[in-house]
Amino acid sequence: MPKKSTIARSNKKPKFSSRIVKRCFICGRKPGYIGKFGLCRIHFRELANAGMLPGVKKSSW
């Protein structure tokens, strides 16, 4: 879990566009970010299994 100051710094507009840091909006985690949903892989899986993400269903083959 990142510090509050790290999350606040990532929310500010950076001087250069290549410095943009995308974080999970629930926990603030940086690695494993899924941009379409704005979540990290851990929270994506939890919410998808609970049926809270519309249009996402568990695949089976």
C-alpha positions as CSV (number, residue, x, y, z in Angstrom):
1,M,0.0,0.0,0.0
2,P,1.6,3.3,-1.1
3,K,1.8,6.3,1.2
4,K,-0.9,9.0,0.9
5,S,1.8,11.4,-0.3
6,T,2.7,9.1,-3.2
7,I,-0.9,8.8,-4.3
8,A,-1.3,12.6,-4.1
9,R,1.8,13.1,-6.2
10,S,0.6,10.7,-8.8
11,N,-2.8,12.6,-9.1
12,K,-1.0,15.9,-9.9
13,K,-0.5,16.8,-13.5
14,P,3.2,16.1,-14.3
15,K,5.6,18.4,-16.1
16,F,6.0,15.9,-18.9
17,S,3.4,13.5,-20.2
18,S,5.8,10.5,-20.0
19,R,5.8,10.9,-16.2
20,I,2.1,10.0,-15.8
21,V,1.6,7.2,-13.2
22,K,-1.6,5.2,-13.4
23,R,-2.7,3.7,-10.1
24,C,-5.6,1.5,-8.9
25,F,-8.3,3.9,-7.5
26,I,-9.1,1.5,-4.6
27,C,-5.6,0.7,-3.1
28,G,-3.2,2.9,-5.1
29,R,-1.2,0.0,-6.5
30,K,0.9,0.8,-9.5
31,P,2.0,-2.6,-11.0
32,G,-0.6,-4.8,-12.5
33,Y,-2.9,-1.8,-13.5
34,I,-5.7,-2.6,-15.9
35,G,-6.5,0.7,-17.7
36,K,-10.0,-0.2,-19.0
37,F,-11.3,-0.6,-15.5
38,G,-8.9,1.6,-13.5
39,L,-8.1,-1.3,-11.1
40,C,-5.1,-3.4,-10.2
41,R,-5.2,-7.1,-11.1
42,I,-6.0,-8.1,-7.5
43,H,-9.1,-5.9,-7.1
44,F,-10.2,-6.6,-10.7
45,R,-10.3,-10.3,-9.9
46,E,-12.1,-9.8,-6.6
47,L,-14.8,-7.6,-8.1
48,A,-15.2,-9.7,-11.2
49,N,-15.7,-12.9,-9.1
50,A,-18.3,-11.1,-7.0
51,G,-20.1,-10.0,-10.2
52,M,-19.6,-6.3,-9.5
53,L,-18.1,-5.5,-12.9
54,P,-20.7,-5.3,-15.7
55,G,-19.8,-7.1,-18.9
56,V,-17.1,-9.3,-17.2
57,K,-17.7,-13.0,-16.7
58,K,-15.5,-15.8,-15.8
59,S,-14.3,-17.8,-18.7
60,S,-14.6,-21.6,-18.9
61,W,-13.6,-24.0,-21.6
